């Protein structure tokens, strides 16, 4: 009986269980809509404002620019995709990052992300 009375005070606290899903703030460029003339390799120059990355890709899947954002913001996302000397896609678009918390806000991490779909003709901000 005494044990159950002691447990009422100590056992009533809820325990949070957190998963370990990670995330990075930044912009992901979806490249599967870019039509290539050959099999690559492909070069990508992608920027979010003044943060830029250069990547060599075997296939046209995704490119990501990781930023250290700690709040939602509007930024210019730009990309150039080339195959050899041929430009396959080039453009820029304004994006507004959205807040995500894959493990819940109390567990972290919290990231600010945007997705851009790239085709040969244009860039489109994903909803």
Helices and strands as residue ranges (DSSP letters): H 2-10, E 26-33, E 42-48, E 51-57, E 62-66, E 74-83, E 86-96, E 98-100, E 111-119, E 123-125
